[in-house]
Amino acid sequence: MPEQNYANHRRYVPMYHVVTFGLIVLSLIGSVINLIKSLGQHAGLYSASLLVVVFIVLLLLFFFARSFALKAQDRAIRAEENLRHFVMTGKLLDSRLTIRQIIGLRFASDAEYLELCKRAIDESLSEDAIKKAVKNWRADYYRV
C-alpha cells in the first residue's frame, strides 16, 4: 500500500462509487421510462410503479448506508482524538473544535498535533486547511 498523504488519503471504491451507483441510477431511469410507457395500460401499471418505488428506495439506501457508516466512524474518530489529546495534555479536546476539524486533526503527527489544535481554534481552520497544514502525515488506512 502506498504511503498515505493529503493527495491520496481519500477512499474511493470504483465498484461502489461508480458501478453500483451507476446501475441504480440507470435502473431508476429505466423503471421511470417503463412506468411512462405503461400509463395507458392498466395491466402493467402496478408492476411498473412498484419498480420505480423499489429503485428510489435502493437509491436512498445507497446514500444512507454510506452516511450512517461515516457518521459512526466520525464518532469513533472524535473519541480516539479526545483520548489522544487527553494522554498528551491531561485535558479533553477544546469544545470549540468542530467534528470536521477533529477529523482533519487525526492525520497530524503527535509532534504537531497540539499546535494544530490551537491553530484550528484560533484561525477557524477548515478540515481541508488542517490536512494541508500537516507536515508529518499520520496515516489512517481503516477509514471506510
N, C-alpha and C positions, 0 to 999 in steps of 0.2 A: 504494500500500500504506500503510495507516495506521501511524503511529508506534508502534513496539513498546514495551510496558511490562509490568509484572507482571500486570496484568489480562488482557492479550491475547496473551501470549507463547507459549502452548501451541499446538501444531499439531494441528488437528482436521480430518480429511478425511472428510466425510459419506459419500462413495461407498465408502470403505474401512471406516471405523469403524461405520457403520450398515448400509448396503446390503449390502456383501459379507459382513460378519459375520452379519447377519440372514438372508441367503439360505442361508448354510452351515448355520446352526442350524436353520432351517425345513426344509431338505433332510434334515438328520440326523434330525430328528423324524419326517418323512415316511417315511424309509427304515426307521426302527425300527418304525413302525406297519405298514409293508408287511411287514417281517420277522415281526412278531407274527401278522399275518393269514395268512401263508404257512406257519406252523408245521405245520399239518395237511396241507399239500400238498407232497409230495416234489418235484414238478417245479419249483416256483418258489423253493424254499428256498435253493438255492445262489446264485441271482442276487440275492435279497433280502438275504442275509447279506453278499454281496460289496458291495452298495450301502452298507450300514451301515459296513463297513470303509473304503470309499472316502471317505465323508463324515467319519468320525473322522480319517482321515489328512489330509483337507483342513482340518479344524478345527485340528489340530496344526500343519500347515503355515502356516496363517494366523497363529498365535501365534509360532511360531519364526522365521518370516521377519521379523516386526516386531522381535522381541527381538534377533536377530542383527544387524540393521541398527543398532539403537540401541546395542548393545554396541560395535560397530566405531566408531560416531560418538563414544561416550564415550571410547574410547581416543584418538581424534584430538583431542578437546577437552582431555584430560589433557596430551597432547604440546604443543598450542598454548599452554595456560596455563602449562606448565612453561617454555616458551620466553619467553613474555611476562614471567614472573616473573624469569627469568634476565637478560633485557635490562634490566629495571628495577633489579635488585639485584646481579647477578653471581653469584647463587646459585639453585639449583633450589628448587622448592616444598618446604615442610616435609613430611616423610614422614608426619606425623601427620594431615595433611588426607586425608579420605576422597574417593573419586571423586565421591560425591554433593555434597560441599562444593565441590569443584573445579568441578563443573558449575554450581553456583549462582554461584560467583565470576566466571564468564565474562561475566556481564551487568554487572559493575561497571566503571565508567569507570576510566581509569588513575589519576586523582586520588584515588580512594577504594579502589583495589584492595589496596594493601599493608596498609592499616589493617583492611580487612575480612578479609584473610588471617589477620592476627594475632587479630582477634576470633573468627573461626571456630575457631581452635585453642584459645584461652583459654576461650571460653564454650561450646565444643562445639555451635556453631550448626548447625542442620539446613539442608539445601539451601533449603527454603522460607523459613526465617528469614533466610538470607543474601540471597535475592532480595528479600524485603521491606525489608531494610536498605539496599538500593541506592538512592542518591538520583539519580544521573545514569545512566540505563539505557543500556547498550551493546547494541544490538540484534543478534540472530542470526537472520537470515531464511533460513538454509540448513539448519536443523535438520529432520530427516526425521520 
